[in-house]
């Protein structure tokens, strides 16, 4: 008996081979996406497939080893990704991988016999192939670009070759901040802080130095000591004007690289008793670009802060309360002192530093790496060498969860016009001991500040500072002498 085949069934039978060919072509593409080289090993040039599979397997092994090293000792991984040489090699490797993956997709397209597909299936496969090439190769090209950006940033900013060891288990980094124009870096720094970082835990003690600290001493072997053996006691000579004085007398400092910075560094060592390991000089206008690059910074504004007013009219205010500041607002939050004191500004600067430390998460850094690197190159000068960068990145990661405490050399604890430098060094030593012993009671610092205020009386006030409300003065004292900066801000 002859079987009767319906027209619909016959059409499906004729369509089956085209569907099989399409599924085969699609499978080869998916195989190339998930396991590059597997399509060639099964349906094409096996030697090419074996090479690609070995490379793919090696990459997974390398990723596993990096994950294991991160778990065991992340400083090793950080050392790899902060080495300019390694970053250069990785960049080239990522470009080669991207081109190789595109070639494998093109070969998988060829193995799928596109000319044997229907027109509709051929167009579909062309779209899928193009999309996979764009996603995979594009991702690798972006990663290669990030490697180039990172390498350029490191070689530009961290160009020093002098590596220094921690002093008694601590790295003391001098942070200088000031406004500057093209070719001028920190001629008169308005912000001076020593960040003393415990090398094992990442706990930080911020030692804030007021710009108007008078009669500051110089070490005996410093050229400045010859001019000022009894301290920097000339008319209008304060801590922040050392750089300017040296610049005006540069002929006396031949052979000394960056003599103004070196004189400031030596003086701050004498004041605090802390050997300065490295310095970092921040251009405050560059800081505003960094804040914009990361999408703003959230701070709790304790009182309205004037915008403008330094050589220009006040144009507005940053309102009180929790705010997300853009770069311009963050700059004025850090530098404004029109309607309050230098010491209020010092407190705000520390709160801003703490906020940036807590809010700059790895995801933000990765997604906005180019903008961050560009703004940071404009903002930062330092003598931290690239060889030590991995250590400081690791410390920065630890500091996010570590304790940040503060001792500020301001009234009423310190009479800035006639400071007792032995007492100052004792304050710094006590603050570090408290940090290392885990004494993080903010109210204890407030009580100590109030006790010194009563003891010092009027003599501990600063002649150039107007009266603030007792509430605001107490808040400044809490921030400027805090065992827990995050809680005080």
C-alpha positions as CSV (number, residue, x, y, z in Angstrom):
1,X,0.0,0.0,0.0
2,X,1.4,3.4,-0.9
3,X,1.6,5.9,2.0
4,X,0.0,9.2,1.2
5,X,2.1,12.2,2.4
6,X,0.3,15.4,3.2
7,X,1.6,18.6,1.7
8,X,2.3,20.2,5.1
9,X,4.3,17.2,6.3
10,X,6.3,17.2,3.1
11,X,7.1,20.9,3.6
12,X,8.3,20.2,7.2
13,X,10.5,17.4,5.9
14,X,12.1,19.6,3.3
15,X,12.7,22.3,6.0
16,X,14.4,20.0,8.5
17,X,17.9,20.1,6.9
18,X,18.0,23.9,6.9
19,X,17.0,24.0,10.6
20,X,19.8,21.4,11.4
21,X,22.3,23.5,9.5
22,X,21.2,26.7,11.4
23,X,21.4,24.9,14.8
24,X,24.9,23.6,13.9
25,X,26.1,27.1,12.9
26,X,24.6,28.6,16.1
27,X,26.2,25.9,18.3
28,X,29.6,26.6,16.8
29,X,29.3,30.3,17.7
30,X,28.1,29.5,21.3
31,X,31.0,27.0,21.7
32,X,33.5,29.7,20.6
33,X,31.9,32.1,23.1
34,X,32.1,29.7,26.1
35,X,35.2,27.7,25.2
36,X,37.2,29.4,22.5
37,X,38.8,26.7,20.2
38,X,36.3,24.0,20.9
39,X,34.5,24.7,17.6
40,X,37.8,24.3,15.7
41,X,38.7,21.1,17.6
42,X,35.4,19.5,16.6
43,X,34.7,20.8,13.1
44,X,37.7,22.5,11.8
45,X,41.5,22.9,12.2
46,X,42.3,20.8,15.3
47,X,45.7,22.3,15.8
48,X,44.3,25.8,16.1
49,X,41.6,24.4,18.4
50,X,44.1,22.8,20.7
51,X,46.2,26.0,20.9
52,X,43.2,28.1,21.7
53,X,42.0,25.6,24.3
54,X,45.3,25.6,26.0
55,X,45.4,29.4,26.2
56,X,41.8,29.5,27.5
57,X,42.7,26.9,30.2
58,X,45.8,28.8,31.1
59,X,43.8,32.0,31.6
60,X,41.4,30.2,34.0
61,X,44.3,28.7,35.9
62,X,45.9,32.2,36.2
63,X,42.6,33.7,37.4
64,X,42.3,30.9,40.0
65,X,45.9,31.6,41.2
66,X,45.2,35.3,41.4
67,X,42.1,34.6,43.5
68,X,44.0,32.3,45.8
69,X,46.8,34.9,46.1
70,X,44.3,37.6,46.9
71,X,42.9,35.4,49.7
72,X,46.3,34.5,51.0
73,X,48.1,37.9,50.6
74,X,46.4,40.5,48.4
75,X,49.6,42.7,48.4
76,X,51.1,40.2,45.9
77,X,48.1,40.8,43.5
78,X,48.2,44.5,44.1
79,X,51.9,44.5,43.3
80,X,51.2,42.8,39.9
81,X,48.5,45.3,39.0
82,X,50.5,48.4,40.1
83,X,53.7,47.5,38.2
84,X,54.0,49.6,35.0
85,X,55.9,46.8,33.3
86,X,53.2,44.2,34.1
87,X,50.5,46.6,33.0
88,X,52.2,47.2,29.7
89,X,52.5,43.4,29.1
90,X,48.9,42.8,30.1
91,X,47.7,45.6,27.8
92,X,49.4,44.0,24.8
93,X,48.1,40.5,25.8
94,X,44.5,41.7,26.1
95,X,44.7,43.3,22.6
96,X,46.1,40.0,21.2
97,X,43.4,38.0,22.9
98,X,40.7,40.3,21.5
99,X,42.0,39.9,18.0
100,X,42.4,36.1,18.4
101,X,38.9,35.8,19.7
102,X,37.5,37.7,16.7
103,X,39.5,35.4,14.4
104,X,38.0,32.4,16.1
105,X,34.4,33.8,15.7
106,X,35.1,34.4,12.0
107,X,36.4,30.9,11.6
108,X,33.3,29.5,13.5
109,X,31.2,31.5,11.0
110,X,33.0,29.8,8.1
111,X,32.6,26.4,9.7
112,X,28.9,27.0,9.9
113,X,28.7,27.0,6.1
114,X,26.8,30.3,5.8
115,X,26.2,29.9,2.1
116,X,24.2,26.7,2.8
117,X,21.8,28.6,5.1
118,X,18.6,30.2,4.1
119,X,18.8,34.0,3.6
120,X,16.9,34.6,6.9
121,X,19.2,32.3,8.9
122,X,22.3,33.8,7.3
123,X,21.3,37.3,8.3
124,X,20.5,36.0,11.8
125,X,23.9,34.4,12.2
126,X,25.6,37.5,10.8
127,X,23.9,39.6,13.5
128,X,24.8,37.0,16.3
129,X,28.4,36.8,15.1
130,X,28.8,40.6,15.0
131,X,27.2,41.0,18.5
132,X,29.5,38.4,20.0
133,X,32.6,39.9,18.4
134,X,31.5,43.3,19.7
135,X,30.9,42.1,23.3
136,X,33.9,39.9,23.7
137,X,36.5,41.9,21.8
138,X,35.1,45.2,23.0
139,X,35.3,44.1,26.6
140,X,38.9,43.1,26.1
141,X,39.8,46.4,24.3
142,X,38.2,48.3,27.2
143,X,40.2,46.3,29.7
144,X,43.4,47.0,27.7
145,X,42.5,50.7,27.7
146,X,42.1,50.7,31.5
147,X,45.5,49.0,31.7
148,X,47.0,51.8,29.6
149,X,45.3,54.5,31.7
150,X,46.5,52.9,35.0
151,X,50.0,52.6,33.6
152,X,50.1,56.2,32.5
153,X,48.8,57.4,35.8
154,X,51.3,55.5,37.8
155,X,54.3,56.5,35.7
156,X,53.2,60.2,35.7
157,X,52.4,60.6,39.4
158,X,54.5,57.9,41.1
159,X,57.8,58.6,39.3
160,X,60.1,58.5,42.4
161,X,62.6,55.6,42.7
162,X,63.4,56.1,46.4
163,X,61.7,53.5,48.6
164,X,61.5,54.2,52.4
165,X,60.6,51.8,55.2
166,X,58.1,52.3,57.9
167,X,59.3,54.1,61.1
168,X,58.5,51.9,64.1
169,X,55.7,50.2,62.2
170,X,54.1,53.4,60.9
171,X,54.1,55.3,57.6
172,X,53.9,59.0,58.1
173,X,52.6,60.7,55.0
174,X,52.6,64.5,54.8
175,X,49.5,65.8,53.0
176,X,49.7,69.3,51.6
177,X,46.8,71.1,50.0
178,X,46.5,74.5,48.3
179,X,45.2,76.3,45.3
180,X,47.7,76.7,42.4
181,X,47.7,77.7,38.8
182,X,49.6,76.3,35.8
183,X,53.1,75.3,36.8
184,X,52.6,76.4,40.4
185,X,52.3,73.7,43.0
186,X,51.5,74.6,46.6
187,X,53.3,78.0,46.9
188,X,51.5,78.6,50.1
189,X,49.8,75.4,51.3
190,X,46.6,76.2,53.3
191,X,46.1,72.6,54.5
192,X,48.8,70.5,56.2
193,X,48.1,67.1,57.7
194,X,50.4,64.2,58.6
195,X,48.6,60.9,58.1
196,X,50.3,58.4,60.4
197,X,49.3,54.9,59.2
198,X,49.8,51.7,61.2
199,X,51.5,49.4,58.7
200,X,49.7,46.2,59.9
201,X,46.2,47.3,60.7
202,X,45.7,50.4,58.5
203,X,44.6,52.5,61.5
204,X,45.1,56.2,60.8
205,X,46.0,59.1,63.0
206,X,45.5,62.5,61.3
207,X,47.7,65.2,62.7
208,X,46.3,68.5,61.6
209,X,48.6,71.6,61.5
210,X,47.2,75.1,61.3
211,X,48.6,77.3,58.6
212,X,49.2,80.2,61.1
213,X,51.4,78.2,63.6
214,X,54.1,80.7,64.6
215,X,57.8,80.4,65.6
216,X,58.1,76.9,64.1
217,X,61.5,75.3,64.6
218,X,64.0,74.0,62.0
219,X,66.5,71.1,62.5
220,X,70.0,72.2,63.2
221,X,71.3,70.7,59.9
222,X,68.7,72.7,57.9
223,X,69.8,75.8,55.9
224,X,66.7,77.5,57.5
225,X,68.2,77.0,60.9
226,X,71.1,79.3,60.0
227,X,68.6,82.1,59.3
228,X,66.2,81.3,62.1
229,X,68.0,79.5,65.0
230,X,65.2,80.5,67.4
231,X,62.3,79.5,65.1
232,X,60.6,81.1,62.1
233,X,60.0,84.4,63.9
234,X,60.1,87.1,61.2
235,X,57.1,89.4,60.6
236,X,54.2,87.5,59.1
237,X,56.2,84.2,59.1
238,X,53.9,81.3,59.8
239,X,54.1,77.6,58.9
240,X,52.4,77.9,55.5
241,X,54.7,80.7,54.4
242,X,57.9,78.7,54.6
243,X,57.5,77.7,50.9
244,X,57.2,81.3,49.9
245,X,60.2,82.5,52.0
246,X,62.4,79.8,50.4
247,X,61.1,80.7,46.9
248,X,62.1,84.3,47.5
249,X,65.5,83.3,48.6
250,X,66.2,80.4,46.2
251,X,69.8,81.4,45.6
252,X,70.7,80.2,49.1
253,X,69.4,76.7,48.5
254,X,71.4,75.6,45.4
255,X,71.6,71.8,45.0
256,X,68.5,71.1,47.0
257,X,65.6,69.7,44.9
258,X,62.3,71.4,45.8
259,X,63.8,73.4,48.7
260,X,60.5,74.9,49.9
261,X,58.9,71.6,50.2
262,X,61.9,70.1,51.9
263,X,62.1,72.9,54.4
264,X,58.3,72.5,55.2
265,X,58.8,68.8,55.6
266,X,61.7,69.2,58.0
267,X,59.8,71.7,60.0
268,X,56.8,69.5,60.4
269,X,59.0,66.6,61.5
270,X,60.4,68.9,64.2
271,X,56.9,70.0,65.2
272,X,55.3,66.6,65.5
273,X,58.3,64.4,66.3
274,X,57.2,62.1,63.4
275,X,59.7,61.3,60.6
276,X,57.9,62.0,57.3
277,X,58.1,58.9,55.1
278,X,56.5,60.4,52.0
279,X,54.6,63.5,50.9
280,X,51.5,64.0,48.8
281,X,50.7,67.5,47.5
282,X,47.0,68.1,46.5
283,X,45.9,70.9,44.2
284,X,42.5,71.8,45.6
285,X,41.1,72.8,42.2
286,X,42.1,69.3,41.0
287,X,40.2,67.9,43.9
288,X,37.0,69.4,42.6
289,X,37.5,67.6,39.3
290,X,38.1,64.3,41.2
291,X,34.8,64.8,43.1
292,X,33.0,65.4,39.8
293,X,34.7,62.3,38.3
294,X,33.3,60.0,40.9
295,X,29.8,61.5,40.8
296,X,30.0,63.7,43.9
297,X,30.6,63.1,47.6
298,X,28.1,62.8,50.5
299,X,28.8,64.8,53.6
300,X,26.9,66.0,56.6
301,X,27.1,69.8,56.6
302,X,26.9,71.0,60.2
303,X,26.4,74.7,59.4
304,X,25.8,76.7,56.2
305,X,29.2,77.1,54.3
306,X,29.7,80.2,52.2
307,X,30.6,79.8,48.5
308,X,33.0,82.6,47.4
309,X,34.1,85.4,49.6
310,X,37.8,84.9,49.3
311,X,38.8,87.9,47.3
312,X,35.3,87.9,45.7
313,X,31.7,88.3,46.8
314,X,29.8,85.5,48.5
315,X,27.6,83.9,45.7
316,X,25.7,81.4,47.8
317,X,25.8,78.8,50.6
318,X,26.0,75.1,51.0
319,X,23.0,74.4,53.1
320,X,23.0,72.6,56.4
321,X,22.2,68.9,56.5
322,X,23.1,65.8,54.5
323,X,24.3,66.8,51.1
324,X,25.8,65.3,48.0
325,X,28.4,67.9,46.9
326,X,29.6,68.3,43.4
327,X,33.2,69.3,42.7
328,X,32.7,73.1,43.0
329,X,30.7,72.7,46.3
330,X,33.3,70.2,47.7
331,X,36.1,72.7,46.9
332,X,34.3,75.5,48.8
333,X,33.4,73.1,51.6
334,X,37.1,72.4,52.0
335,X,38.5,75.9,51.7
336,X,35.8,78.4,52.9
337,X,36.7,80.4,56.0
338,X,34.8,83.6,55.4
339,X,32.2,83.3,58.1
340,X,34.1,80.9,60.4
341,X,37.6,80.0,61.4
342,X,40.6,78.2,60.0
343,X,40.0,75.5,62.6
344,X,36.4,75.0,61.3
345,X,37.9,74.6,57.9
346,X,40.4,72.1,59.1
347,X,37.6,70.1,60.6
348,X,35.6,70.1,57.4
349,X,38.7,69.1,55.4
350,X,39.2,66.0,57.6
351,X,35.5,65.1,57.2
352,X,35.8,65.5,53.5
353,X,38.9,63.2,53.4
354,X,37.1,60.6,55.5
355,X,34.0,60.8,53.3
356,X,36.1,60.2,50.1
357,X,37.9,57.3,51.8
358,X,34.7,55.6,52.7
359,X,32.8,56.3,49.4
360,X,35.5,55.5,46.8
361,X,34.6,51.9,46.3
362,X,36.3,49.6,43.8
363,X,33.2,49.5,41.5
364,X,33.3,53.3,41.2
365,X,37.0,53.4,40.5
366,X,36.7,50.7,37.8
367,X,33.7,52.3,36.0
368,X,35.2,55.8,36.1
369,X,38.9,54.9,35.9
370,X,39.7,57.2,33.0
371,X,38.1,60.3,34.5
372,X,39.6,59.5,38.0
373,X,43.1,59.0,36.6
374,X,42.9,62.2,34.5
375,X,41.7,64.3,37.5
376,X,44.2,62.7,39.8
377,X,47.2,63.5,37.5
378,X,46.1,67.1,37.7
379,X,45.5,67.0,41.4
380,X,48.4,65.0,42.9
381,X,52.1,65.3,43.2
382,X,54.0,62.8,45.5
383,X,57.3,61.1,46.1
384,X,55.7,57.8,46.8
385,X,57.4,55.4,44.3
386,X,55.6,53.0,42.0
387,X,57.5,50.2,43.8
388,X,55.7,51.1,47.0
389,X,52.3,51.8,45.5
390,X,50.9,48.3,46.1
391,X,51.6,48.7,49.9
392,X,49.7,52.0,50.0
393,X,46.8,50.7,48.0
394,X,46.6,47.8,50.5
395,X,46.7,50.2,53.4
396,X,44.0,52.3,51.8
397,X,41.7,49.3,51.5
398,X,42.4,48.4,55.1
399,X,41.8,52.0,56.2
400,X,38.2,51.8,54.9
401,X,37.3,49.5,57.8
402,X,40.0,50.8,60.2
403,X,39.8,53.5,62.9
404,X,40.6,57.0,61.8
405,X,41.4,59.3,64.7
406,X,42.5,63.0,64.8
407,X,44.7,65.3,66.8
408,X,44.7,68.9,65.6
409,X,47.2,71.5,66.9
410,X,44.6,74.2,67.3
411,X,43.2,76.4,70.1
412,X,42.4,75.8,72.9
413,X,44.8,72.9,73.1
414,X,47.6,74.8,71.4
415,X,48.3,78.6,71.4
416,X,49.2,79.0,67.8
417,X,50.9,82.3,68.3
418,X,53.2,81.0,71.0
419,X,53.1,77.1,70.8
420,X,54.7,74.7,73.2
421,X,56.4,72.3,70.9
422,X,57.2,69.8,73.6
423,X,53.5,69.7,74.5
424,X,52.6,69.3,70.8
425,X,54.9,66.3,70.4
426,X,53.4,64.8,73.6
427,X,49.9,65.3,72.1
428,X,50.9,63.5,68.9
429,X,52.6,60.6,70.8
430,X,49.5,60.2,73.1
431,X,47.2,60.1,70.1
432,X,49.2,57.4,68.4
433,X,49.4,55.4,71.6
434,X,45.6,55.7,72.0
435,X,45.1,54.5,68.4
436,X,47.4,51.5,68.8
437,X,45.7,50.6,72.1
438,X,42.3,50.8,70.6
439,X,41.0,53.6,72.8
440,X,38.2,54.9,70.5
441,X,36.0,56.9,72.8
442,X,35.3,60.2,71.1
443,X,33.9,61.8,74.3
444,X,37.2,61.3,76.1
445,X,38.9,63.5,73.5
446,X,36.2,66.1,73.9
447,X,36.7,66.1,77.7
448,X,40.4,66.4,77.3
449,X,40.0,69.4,74.9
450,X,37.6,71.1,77.4
451,X,40.0,70.5,80.2
452,X,42.8,72.1,78.3
453,X,40.6,75.0,77.3
454,X,39.8,75.8,81.0
455,X,43.5,75.5,81.8
456,X,44.7,77.6,78.9
457,X,42.1,80.4,79.3
458,X,42.4,83.4,77.2
459,X,46.1,82.8,76.5
460,X,45.2,79.8,74.3
461,X,43.0,81.8,71.9
462,X,44.1,82.9,68.5
463,X,44.3,86.6,68.0
464,X,43.1,86.5,64.4
465,X,40.0,84.3,65.0
466,X,36.6,85.6,65.7
467,X,34.2,84.3,68.4
468,X,32.1,81.3,67.3
469,X,29.1,79.8,69.1
470,X,29.9,77.4,71.9
471,X,28.0,74.6,70.0
472,X,30.1,75.0,66.9
473,X,33.4,75.3,68.9
474,X,32.5,72.1,70.7
475,X,31.8,70.4,67.3
476,X,35.2,71.6,65.9
477,X,36.9,70.3,69.0
478,X,35.3,66.9,68.5
479,X,36.4,66.6,64.9
480,X,39.9,68.1,65.5
481,X,40.5,65.8,68.4
482,X,38.5,62.7,67.5
483,X,39.3,59.1,68.3
484,X,36.6,58.1,65.7
485,X,36.5,60.6,62.8
486,X,33.6,58.9,61.1
487,X,31.4,59.3,64.2
488,X,32.5,62.9,64.8
489,X,31.8,64.0,61.3
